[in-house]
Amino acid sequence: MTSSATAVGARRYVSPAGLFALAWIIASLEGFDLAVYGVSVPALLKDPSLGIDPGAAGTIGSMVGFGMLIGAAFAGSVVHRTGPKKLIIWSIATFSVGMLMSFFAPSALVWAISRFVVGLGLGVVLPTLNAYVADLAHPTKRNQMVASVMSGYAIGALASPLLGSLLVPTGQFRWLYIIG
């Protein structure tokens, strides 16, 4: 066997920099997407065409949590059949579709459905992503990698109100959903 060959059963680890960068971006998108609704609620309440009152805004906001609950349950039962990469890609596509639906939502009902769809994707991505990073990271770097990826979630959640402070006062809050 040459030095470049991999023995049968030997573990091949992913580049820590590449794994971290991709996982951090995905986690930051989750943080952004979860926080963006709270940032845009004041603008939603001011838009009479949507017919959203404070009670409806609360119900719509809870839809993402309901979707996350179902998404997380789905992830646990499906990940071993599809593999984590496919499941992560599916979840990113799902929450991206939900964010696009939010951008175009003409009514409270469509906002609620779009936030539920976002929740489905978000409920899958972070648990699956953390397990995948932990599985692929070198054992001596595993905890550091997972903790660092989770910092992306916090940065994304902080970026949402920062961008919102620029877009909400101008009435352009829907662009937050495209950014996410």
GROMACS elastic network, one bead per residue, 0.5 to 0.9 nm:
[ bonds ]
;  ai    aj funct       b0    kb
    1     4     6  0.81775   500
    1     5     6  0.63090   500
    1     6     6  0.83483   500
    1     7     6  0.80771   500
    2     5     6  0.54084   500
    2     6     6  0.85373   500
    3     6     6  0.79853   500
    6     9     6  0.83018   500
    6    10     6  0.63977   500
    6    11     6  0.82959   500
    6    12     6  0.79446   500
    7    10     6  0.52728   500
    7    11     6  0.85846   500
    8    11     6  0.87418   500
   12   136     6  0.81339   500
   13    16     6  0.82345   500
   13   135     6  0.88882   500
   13   136     6  0.55885   500
   13   137     6  0.61648   500
   13   138     6  0.61652   500
   14    17     6  0.85990   500
   14    18     6  0.75027   500
   14    19     6  0.64568   500
   14   136     6  0.60074   500
   14   137     6  0.65983   500
   14   138     6  0.80708   500
   15    18     6  0.53807   500
   15    19     6  0.60390   500
   15    20     6  0.83468   500
   15   136     6  0.89930   500
   15   137     6  0.81495   500
   16    19     6  0.52277   500
   16    20     6  0.58240   500
   16    21     6  0.84304   500
   16   136     6  0.88633   500
   16   137     6  0.67374   500
   16   138     6  0.80557   500
   16   141     6  0.84104   500
   16   145     6  0.78180   500
   17    20     6  0.51733   500
   17    21     6  0.60435   500
   17    22     6  0.86735   500
   18    21     6  0.52431   500
   18    22     6  0.62855   500
   18    23     6  0.84612   500
   19    22     6  0.55203   500
   19    23     6  0.59896   500
   19    24     6  0.82918   500
   19   133     6  0.72081   500
   19   136     6  0.83058   500
   19   137     6  0.80744   500
   19   145     6  0.87066   500
   20    23     6  0.52194   500
   20    24     6  0.57234   500
   20    25     6  0.84591   500
   20   133     6  0.79901   500
   20   145     6  0.66787   500
   20   146     6  0.85864   500
   20   148     6  0.76484   500
   20   149     6  0.64394   500
   21    24     6  0.51756   500
   21    25     6  0.62457   500
   21    26     6  0.87372   500
   21   149     6  0.82765   500
   22    25     6  0.52742   500
   22    26     6  0.63450   500
   22    27     6  0.86949   500
   23    26     6  0.51211   500
   23    27     6  0.61044   500
   23    28     6  0.85398   500
   23   129     6  0.69080   500
   23   130     6  0.83770   500
   23   133     6  0.75053   500
   23   149     6  0.60589   500
   23   150     6  0.89283   500
   23   152     6  0.82665   500
   24    27     6  0.50844   500
   24    28     6  0.60398   500
   24    29     6  0.86080   500
   24   148     6  0.74892   500
   24   150     6  0.72289   500
   24   151     6  0.74758   500
   24   153     6  0.75567   500
   25    28     6  0.50922   500
   25    29     6  0.62572   500
   25    30     6  0.87505   500
   25   149     6  0.83242   500
   25   152     6  0.65581   500
   25   153     6  0.85427   500
   25   156     6  0.86762   500
   26    29     6  0.51852   500
   26    30     6  0.64506   500
   26    31     6  0.88795   500
   26    92     6  0.78961   500
   26   125     6  0.81320   500
   26   126     6  0.83536   500
   26   129     6  0.83548   500
   26   149     6  0.87484   500
   26   152     6  0.78231   500
   26   153     6  0.82401   500
   27    30     6  0.50676   500
   27    31     6  0.63408   500
   27    32     6  0.86783   500
   27   125     6  0.80721   500
   27   126     6  0.66359   500
   27   129     6  0.80743   500
   27   149     6  0.65658   500
   27   150     6  0.65873   500
   27   151     6  0.80107   500
   27   152     6  0.51815   500
   27   154     6  0.84075   500
   27   155     6  0.88985   500
   27   156     6  0.75090   500
   28    31     6  0.50524   500
   28    32     6  0.61324   500
   28    33     6  0.85336   500
   28   149     6  0.84438   500
   28   150     6  0.81927   500
   28   151     6  0.78421   500
   28   154     6  0.69034   500
   28   155     6  0.60395   500
   28   157     6  0.71760   500
   28   159     6  0.87979   500
   29    32     6  0.50489   500
   29    33     6  0.59880   500
   29    34     6  0.84797   500
   29    92     6  0.89831   500
   29   152     6  0.80415   500
   29   153     6  0.71799   500
   29   156     6  0.58747   500
   29   157     6  0.83159   500
   29   179     6  0.89884   500
   29   180     6  0.60250   500
   30    33     6  0.51333   500
   30    34     6  0.60590   500
   30    35     6  0.86041   500
   30    92     6  0.88417   500
   30    95     6  0.85015   500
   30   121     6  0.89493   500
   30   122     6  0.62184   500
   30   125     6  0.78771   500
   30   126     6  0.75572   500
   30   152     6  0.86591   500
   30   153     6  0.62446   500
   30   156     6  0.70055   500
   30   157     6  0.79069   500
   30   180     6  0.81589   500
   31    34     6  0.53001   500
   31    35     6  0.62845   500
   31    36     6  0.85890   500
   31   152     6  0.74526   500
   31   154     6  0.60800   500
   31   155     6  0.71634   500
   31   158     6  0.79046   500
   31   159     6  0.85938   500
   31   160     6  0.82262   500
   32    35     6  0.53409   500
   32    36     6  0.59492   500
   32   153     6  0.74704   500
   32   154     6  0.83918   500
   32   155     6  0.79153   500
   32   158     6  0.73047   500
   32   159     6  0.65030   500
   32   160     6  0.52397   500
   32   161     6  0.87301   500
   32   179     6  0.88644   500
   32   180     6  0.61364   500
   33    36     6  0.53450   500
   33    37     6  0.75841   500
   33    95     6  0.81244   500
   33    99     6  0.76643   500
   33   118     6  0.77296   500
   33   122     6  0.83160   500
   33   156     6  0.78840   500
   33   157     6  0.75983   500
   33   160     6  0.77891   500
   33   176     6  0.88242   500
   33   177     6  0.75570   500
   33   180     6  0.55145   500
   34    37     6  0.69243   500
   34    38     6  0.83728   500
   34    64     6  0.77128   500
   34   118     6  0.82538   500
   34   119     6  0.80736   500
   34   122     6  0.78845   500
   34   156     6  0.88731   500
   34   157     6  0.70959   500
   34   160     6  0.89019   500
   35    38     6  0.57867   500
   35    39     6  0.67373   500
   35   156     6  0.82173   500
   35   157     6  0.54183   500
   35   158     6  0.80423   500
   35   159     6  0.89025   500
   35   160     6  0.62013   500
   35   161     6  0.76322   500
   36    39     6  0.50801   500
   36    40     6  0.63445   500
   36    41     6  0.88069   500
   36   157     6  0.78228   500
   36   160     6  0.54883   500
   36   161     6  0.71423   500
   36   164     6  0.78835   500
   36   176     6  0.69189   500
   36   177     6  0.73279   500
   36   180     6  0.80301   500
   37    40     6  0.51498   500
   37    41     6  0.61261   500
   37    61     6  0.68607   500
   37   115     6  0.83821   500
   37   177     6  0.86878   500
   38    41     6  0.53654   500
   38    42     6  0.81432   500
   38    61     6  0.75536   500
   38   161     6  0.85271   500
   39    42     6  0.72789   500
   39    43     6  0.84599   500
   39   160     6  0.70881   500
   39   161     6  0.57288   500
   39   164     6  0.60855   500
   39   165     6  0.83235   500
   39   168     6  0.79541   500
   39   173     6  0.85090   500
   40    43     6  0.54236   500
   40    44     6  0.62554   500
   40    45     6  0.88073   500
   40   161     6  0.88646   500
   40   164     6  0.72434   500
   40   168     6  0.67412   500
   40   173     6  0.61386   500
   40   174     6  0.79065   500
   40   176     6  0.82876   500
   41    45     6  0.61175   500
   41    46     6  0.86606   500
   41    54     6  0.87906   500
   41    57     6  0.68840   500
   41    61     6  0.88454   500
   42    45     6  0.52524   500
   42    46     6  0.64690   500
   42   168     6  0.81900   500
   43    46     6  0.51360   500
   43    47     6  0.64476   500
   43   168     6  0.64614   500
   43   169     6  0.81736   500
   43   171     6  0.71167   500
   43   173     6  0.70566   500
   44    47     6  0.53157   500
   44    48     6  0.82963   500
   44    50     6  0.72470   500
   44    51     6  0.86545   500
   44    52     6  0.67153   500
   44    53     6  0.86665   500
   44    57     6  0.80622   500
   44   173     6  0.87790   500
   45    48     6  0.74105   500
   45    50     6  0.81158   500
   45    51     6  0.78197   500
   45    52     6  0.56490   500
   45    53     6  0.60249   500
   45    54     6  0.70731   500
   45    57     6  0.76383   500
   46    50     6  0.88633   500
   46    52     6  0.83965   500
   47    50     6  0.58816   500
   47    51     6  0.72836   500
   47    52     6  0.77685   500
   48    51     6  0.53702   500
   48    52     6  0.74793   500
   49    52     6  0.84669   500
   49   106     6  0.77436   500
   49   107     6  0.74593   500
   50   105     6  0.86362   500
   50   106     6  0.63399   500
   50   108     6  0.57729   500
   51    56     6  0.87292   500
   51   107     6  0.70494   500
   51   108     6  0.65868   500
   52    55     6  0.79209   500
   52    56     6  0.56225   500
   52    57     6  0.61206   500
   52   107     6  0.80645   500
   52   108     6  0.59450   500
   53    56     6  0.52861   500
   53    57     6  0.60942   500
   53    58     6  0.87495   500
   54    58     6  0.62907   500
   54    59     6  0.87493   500
   55    58     6  0.52101   500
   55    59     6  0.63920   500
   55    60     6  0.86848   500
   56    60     6  0.60136   500
   56    61     6  0.84148   500
   56   108     6  0.74976   500
   56   112     6  0.89953   500
   57    60     6  0.51088   500
   57    61     6  0.60471   500
   57    62     6  0.86542   500
   57   108     6  0.82594   500
   57   112     6  0.89001   500
   58    61     6  0.50180   500
   58    62     6  0.62605   500
   58    63     6  0.88774   500
   59    62     6  0.51707   500
   59    63     6  0.65852   500
   59   112     6  0.77197   500
   60    63     6  0.53080   500
   60    64     6  0.76997   500
   60   108     6  0.76163   500
   60   109     6  0.82928   500
   60   111     6  0.67532   500
   60   113     6  0.82261   500
   60   115     6  0.69691   500
   60   116     6  0.83496   500
   61    64     6  0.62101   500
   61    65     6  0.77708   500
   61   112     6  0.75929   500
   61   115     6  0.72459   500
   61   116     6  0.89589   500
   62    65     6  0.53333   500
   62    66     6  0.64567   500
   62    67     6  0.87655   500
   62   112     6  0.86636   500
   62   115     6  0.84069   500
   62   116     6  0.84406   500
   63    66     6  0.50064   500
   63    67     6  0.60933   500
   63    68     6  0.85213   500
   63   112     6  0.61969   500
   63   113     6  0.76278   500
   63   114     6  0.86724   500
   63   115     6  0.57655   500
   63   117     6  0.85827   500
   63   118     6  0.89014   500
   63   119     6  0.71858   500
   64    67     6  0.50272   500
   64    68     6  0.60845   500
   64    69     6  0.86733   500
   64   112     6  0.83094   500
   64   114     6  0.85439   500
   64   117     6  0.74112   500
   64   118     6  0.62738   500
   64   120     6  0.75037   500
   64   122     6  0.83586   500
   64   123     6  0.88873   500
   65    69     6  0.62621   500
   65    70     6  0.87998   500
   65   115     6  0.87711   500
   65   116     6  0.76691   500
   65   119     6  0.60606   500
   65   120     6  0.86847   500
   65   123     6  0.82707   500
   66    69     6  0.51985   500
   66    70     6  0.65463   500
   66    71     6  0.86243   500
   66   116     6  0.67995   500
   66   119     6  0.68940   500
   66   120     6  0.81213   500
   67    70     6  0.52265   500
   67    71     6  0.59362   500
   67    72     6  0.85012   500
   67   115     6  0.78042   500
   67   117     6  0.64659   500
   67   118     6  0.71722   500
   67   121     6  0.78514   500
   67   122     6  0.80303   500
   67   123     6  0.68911   500
   68    72     6  0.59030   500
   68    73     6  0.84590   500
   68   116     6  0.78875   500
   68   117     6  0.88468   500
   68   118     6  0.80565   500
   68   121     6  0.71428   500
   68   122     6  0.58582   500
   68   124     6  0.72285   500
   69    72     6  0.53428   500
   69    73     6  0.63440   500
   69    74     6  0.86387   500
   69   119     6  0.78587   500
   69   120     6  0.75942   500
   69   123     6  0.62034   500
   69   124     6  0.89909   500
   70    73     6  0.51752   500
   70    74     6  0.60935   500
   70    75     6  0.86136   500
   70   119     6  0.82732   500
   70   120     6  0.63648   500
   70   123     6  0.71147   500
   70   124     6  0.87018   500
   71    75     6  0.60775   500
   71    76     6  0.87335   500
   71    91     6  0.86347   500
   71   119     6  0.70148   500
   71   121     6  0.62951   500
   71   122     6  0.71582   500
   71   124     6  0.50510   500
   71   125     6  0.86172   500
   72    75     6  0.50202   500
   72    76     6  0.63632   500
   72    77     6  0.88559   500
   72   120     6  0.76503   500
   72   121     6  0.86988   500
   72   122     6  0.81866   500
   72   125     6  0.83024   500
   72   126     6  0.89566   500
   72   127     6  0.74310   500
   72   128     6  0.87264   500
   73    76     6  0.53870   500
   73    77     6  0.66116   500
   73    78     6  0.88211   500
   73   123     6  0.80866   500
   73   124     6  0.80991   500
   74    77     6  0.53865   500
   74    78     6  0.61018   500
   74    79     6  0.83705   500
   74   120     6  0.87499   500
   74   123     6  0.85582   500
   74   124     6  0.73030   500
   75    78     6  0.52131   500
   75    79     6  0.55965   500
   75    80     6  0.89847   500
   75    87     6  0.74780   500
   75   123     6  0.77918   500
   75   124     6  0.52499   500
   75   125     6  0.82863   500
   75   127     6  0.81649   500
   75   128     6  0.71328   500
   76    79     6  0.59330   500
   76    80     6  0.80431   500
   76   124     6  0.83231   500
   76   127     6  0.88253   500
   76   128     6  0.83051   500
   77    80     6  0.72701   500
   77    81     6  0.81445   500
   78    81     6  0.53992   500
   78    82     6  0.62823   500
   78    83     6  0.79995   500
   78    87     6  0.79817   500
   79    82     6  0.54127   500
   79    83     6  0.51479   500
   79    84     6  0.56090   500
   79    85     6  0.89360   500
   79    86     6  0.85241   500
   79    87     6  0.64603   500
   79   128     6  0.77238   500
   80    83     6  0.54498   500
   80    84     6  0.75547   500
   81    84     6  0.89933   500
   82    85     6  0.80617   500
   82    86     6  0.61774   500
   82    87     6  0.65412   500
   83    86     6  0.58418   500
   83    87     6  0.64115   500
   83    88     6  0.88141   500
   84    87     6  0.50020   500
   84    88     6  0.59436   500
   84    89     6  0.85099   500
   84   128     6  0.63402   500
   84   129     6  0.75839   500
   84   131     6  0.85031   500
   84   132     6  0.64776   500
   85    88     6  0.51786   500
   85    89     6  0.62170   500
   85    90     6  0.85655   500
   85   128     6  0.87677   500
   85   129     6  0.86119   500
   85   132     6  0.81066   500
   86    89     6  0.51114   500
   86    90     6  0.60586   500
   86    91     6  0.85660   500
   87    91     6  0.60754   500
   87    92     6  0.86025   500
   87   124     6  0.75810   500
   87   125     6  0.76845   500
   87   128     6  0.76214   500
   88    91     6  0.50951   500
   88    92     6  0.61917   500
   88    93     6  0.86037   500
   88   121     6  0.87028   500
   88   124     6  0.72527   500
   88   125     6  0.54887   500
   88   126     6  0.85496   500
   88   128     6  0.67263   500
   88   129     6  0.67656   500
   89    92     6  0.51927   500
   89    93     6  0.62191   500
   89    94     6  0.85810   500
   89   125     6  0.84529   500
   90    93     6  0.51453   500
   90    94     6  0.61071   500
   90    95     6  0.88011   500
   90   121     6  0.76257   500
   90   124     6  0.88142   500
   90   125     6  0.86683   500
   91    95     6  0.62211   500
   91    96     6  0.83791   500
   91   118     6  0.89644   500
   91   120     6  0.74757   500
   91   122     6  0.67761   500
   91   123     6  0.81967   500
   91   124     6  0.59079   500
   91   125     6  0.55995   500
   92    95     6  0.54140   500
   92    96     6  0.59892   500
   92    97     6  0.85577   500
   92   121     6  0.62024   500
   92   122     6  0.78146   500
   92   124     6  0.88381   500
   92   125     6  0.69948   500
   93    96     6  0.50723   500
   93    97     6  0.61233   500
   93    98     6  0.86406   500
   93   121     6  0.75253   500
   94    97     6  0.52242   500
   94    98     6  0.63314   500
   94    99     6  0.87437   500
   94   117     6  0.66102   500
   94   118     6  0.65842   500
   94   119     6  0.87842   500
   94   120     6  0.70865   500
   94   122     6  0.83337   500
   95    99     6  0.61541   500
   95   100     6  0.86517   500
   95   114     6  0.88244   500
   95   115     6  0.87122   500
   95   117     6  0.62512   500
   95   119     6  0.69329   500
   95   120     6  0.70107   500
   95   122     6  0.63457   500
   96    99     6  0.50372   500
   96   100     6  0.62630   500
   96   101     6  0.85800   500
   96   117     6  0.89093   500
   96   118     6  0.71444   500
   96   121     6  0.81542   500
   96   177     6  0.88948   500
   96   178     6  0.85383   500
   96   180     6  0.75324   500
   97   100     6  0.50877   500
   97   101     6  0.61494   500
   97   102     6  0.86266   500
   97   114     6  0.80686   500
   97   117     6  0.75497   500
   97   118     6  0.74865   500
   98   102     6  0.62121   500
   98   103     6  0.87160   500
   98   113     6  0.80668   500
   98   115     6  0.63357   500
   98   116     6  0.76320   500
   98   119     6  0.82953   500
   98   120     6  0.89638   500
   98   121     6  0.84149   500
   98   177     6  0.89601   500
   99   103     6  0.63160   500
   99   104     6  0.88878   500
   99   114     6  0.67840   500
   99   115     6  0.76196   500
   99   117     6  0.83209   500
   99   118     6  0.64299   500
   99   176     6  0.89702   500
   99   177     6  0.52256   500
   99   178     6  0.66330   500
   99   179     6  0.88781   500
   99   180     6  0.68547   500
  100   103     6  0.50173   500
  100   104     6  0.65099   500
  100   105     6  0.84890   500
  100   114     6  0.81163   500
  100   177     6  0.66063   500
  100   178     6  0.63568   500
  101   104     6  0.53171   500
  101   105     6  0.57461   500
  101   110     6  0.74926   500
  101   111     6  0.75779   500
  101   113     6  0.83723   500
  101   114     6  0.53865   500
  101   115     6  0.84991   500
  101   117     6  0.88034   500
  101   177     6  0.87186   500
  102   106     6  0.86751   500
  102   110     6  0.74278   500
  102   111     6  0.56994   500
  102   112     6  0.86979   500
  102   113     6  0.86379   500
  102   114     6  0.54631   500
  102   115     6  0.71591   500
  102   174     6  0.76273   500
  102   177     6  0.65023   500
  102   178     6  0.87377   500
  103   106     6  0.88907   500
  103   111     6  0.88778   500
  103   173     6  0.89234   500
  103   174     6  0.51923   500
  103   175     6  0.69417   500
  103   176     6  0.81310   500
  103   177     6  0.55380   500
  103   178     6  0.66240   500
  104   110     6  0.87304   500
  104   111     6  0.88892   500
  104   174     6  0.80410   500
  105   108     6  0.77139   500
  105   109     6  0.83600   500
  105   110     6  0.53085   500
  105   111     6  0.55913   500
  105   114     6  0.77845   500
  106   109     6  0.84248   500
  106   110     6  0.66492   500
  106   111     6  0.77324   500
  107   110     6  0.53654   500
  107   111     6  0.63199   500
  107   112     6  0.87457   500
  108   112     6  0.61803   500
  108   113     6  0.86855   500
  109   112     6  0.51074   500
  109   113     6  0.62654   500
  109   114     6  0.85680   500
  110   113     6  0.50396   500
  110   114     6  0.59520   500
  110   115     6  0.84802   500
  111   114     6  0.51067   500
  111   115     6  0.61075   500
  111   116     6  0.85717   500
  112   115     6  0.52385   500
  112   116     6  0.62311   500
  112   117     6  0.87378   500
  113   116     6  0.50686   500
  113   117     6  0.62751   500
  113   118     6  0.86775   500
  114   117     6  0.50684   500
  114   118     6  0.62050   500
  114   119     6  0.85881   500
  115   119     6  0.61255   500
  115   120     6  0.87024   500
  116   120     6  0.63173   500
  116   121     6  0.89292   500
  117   120     6  0.50993   500
  117   121     6  0.66482   500
  117   122     6  0.87357   500
  118   121     6  0.54053   500
  118   122     6  0.61727   500
  118   123     6  0.85859   500
  119   123     6  0.58358   500
  119   124     6  0.85555   500
  120   123     6  0.53456   500
  120   124     6  0.66694   500
  120   125     6  0.89888   500
  121   124     6  0.53599   500
  121   125     6  0.62147   500
  122   125     6  0.52609   500
  122   126     6  0.66685   500
  123   126     6  0.67937   500
  123   127     6  0.74139   500
  123   128     6  0.89520   500
  124   127     6  0.62446   500
  124   128     6  0.61308   500
  124   129     6  0.83664   500
  125   128     6  0.53088   500
  125   129     6  0.56838   500
  125   130     6  0.84289   500
  126   130     6  0.59760   500
  126   131     6  0.84916   500
  126   150     6  0.87591   500
  126   153     6  0.89008   500
  127   130     6  0.52774   500
  127   131     6  0.62322   500
  127   132     6  0.85446   500
  128   131     6  0.52438   500
  128   132     6  0.60337   500
  128   133     6  0.85840   500
  129   132     6  0.50234   500
  129   133     6  0.60551   500
  129   134     6  0.84751   500
  129   149     6  0.89686   500
  130   133     6  0.51760   500
  130   134     6  0.60853   500
  130   135     6  0.84899   500
  130   146     6  0.60333   500
  130   147     6  0.89975   500
  130   149     6  0.77763   500
  130   150     6  0.81968   500
  131   134     6  0.50818   500
  131   135     6  0.60332   500
  131   136     6  0.86528   500
  131   146     6  0.84383   500
  132   135     6  0.50088   500
  132   136     6  0.61446   500
  132   137     6  0.84250   500
  133   136     6  0.52341   500
  133   137     6  0.57915   500
  133   142     6  0.75876   500
  133   145     6  0.70560   500
  133   146     6  0.64000   500
  133   149     6  0.84383   500
  134   137     6  0.54069   500
  134   138     6  0.81768   500
  134   139     6  0.81566   500
  134   141     6  0.88138   500
  134   142     6  0.53416   500
  134   143     6  0.73562   500
  134   145     6  0.73089   500
  134   146     6  0.62969   500
  135   138     6  0.81446   500
  135   139     6  0.85349   500
  135   142     6  0.79048   500
  136   139     6  0.86252   500
  136   142     6  0.81911   500
  137   140     6  0.81233   500
  137   141     6  0.62616   500
  137   142     6  0.51628   500
  137   143     6  0.87722   500
  137   145     6  0.70171   500
  137   146     6  0.87305   500
  138   141     6  0.53325   500
  138   142     6  0.58668   500
  139   142     6  0.51071   500
  139   143     6  0.81481   500
  140   143     6  0.78004   500
  140   144     6  0.84582   500
  141   144     6  0.53472   500
  141   145     6  0.59990   500
  141   146     6  0.87272   500
  142   145     6  0.52176   500
  142   146     6  0.63260   500
  142   147     6  0.86420   500
  143   146     6  0.53195   500
  143   147     6  0.60931   500
  143   148     6  0.84337   500
  144   147     6  0.52322   500
  144   148     6  0.59649   500
  144   149     6  0.85340   500
  145   148     6  0.51076   500
  145   149     6  0.61107   500
  145   150     6  0.86194   500
  146   149     6  0.51341   500
  146   150     6  0.62694   500
  146   151     6  0.88578   500
  147   150     6  0.50941   500
  147   151     6  0.65708   500
  148   151     6  0.51449   500
  148   152     6  0.71650   500
  149   152     6  0.54250   500
  149   153     6  0.73139   500
  150   153     6  0.51988   500
  150   154     6  0.68867   500
  150   155     6  0.89283   500
  151   154     6  0.51783   500
  151   155     6  0.62449   500
  151   156     6  0.86216   500
  152   155     6  0.50221   500
  152   156     6  0.60452   500
  152   157     6  0.85017   500
  153   156     6  0.52234   500
  153   157     6  0.62230   500
  153   158     6  0.87044   500
  154   157     6  0.50490   500
  154   158     6  0.61900   500
  154   159     6  0.85827   500
  155   158     6  0.50606   500
  155   159     6  0.60534   500
  155   160     6  0.87997   500
  156   160     6  0.64517   500
  157   160     6  0.55784   500
  157   161     6  0.75652   500
  158   161     6  0.60496   500
  158   162     6  0.66127   500
  158   163     6  0.89708   500
  159   162     6  0.50585   500
  159   163     6  0.60833   500
  159   164     6  0.82950   500
  160   163     6  0.53700   500
  160   164     6  0.59160   500
  160   165     6  0.86215   500
  160   176     6  0.74917   500
  160   180     6  0.84506   500
  161   165     6  0.59502   500
  161   166     6  0.87000   500
  162   165     6  0.52851   500
  162   166     6  0.70486   500
  163   166     6  0.53163   500
  163   167     6  0.63384   500
  163   168     6  0.84104   500
  163   176     6  0.73661   500
  164   168     6  0.53023   500
  164   169     6  0.80930   500
  164   172     6  0.89414   500
  164   173     6  0.67054   500
  164   176     6  0.69533   500
  165   168     6  0.59449   500
  165   169     6  0.68097   500
  166   169     6  0.65307   500
  166   170     6  0.72548   500
  166   172     6  0.87029   500
  166   173     6  0.87159   500
  167   170     6  0.54185   500
  167   171     6  0.64603   500
  167   172     6  0.50072   500
  167   173     6  0.51297   500
  167   174     6  0.83373   500
  167   175     6  0.75963   500
  167   176     6  0.75917   500
  168   171     6  0.52030   500
  168   172     6  0.57439   500
  168   174     6  0.83834   500
  168   176     6  0.88428   500
  169   172     6  0.75788   500
  169   173     6  0.79795   500
  170   173     6  0.76594   500
  171   174     6  0.81374   500
  172   175     6  0.60007   500
  172   176     6  0.80227   500
  173   176     6  0.56432   500
  173   177     6  0.78488   500
  174   177     6  0.55624   500
  174   178     6  0.72293   500
  175   178     6  0.50676   500
  175   179     6  0.62700   500
  175   180     6  0.86173   500
  176   179     6  0.50910   500
  176   180     6  0.62235   500
  177   180     6  0.51040   500
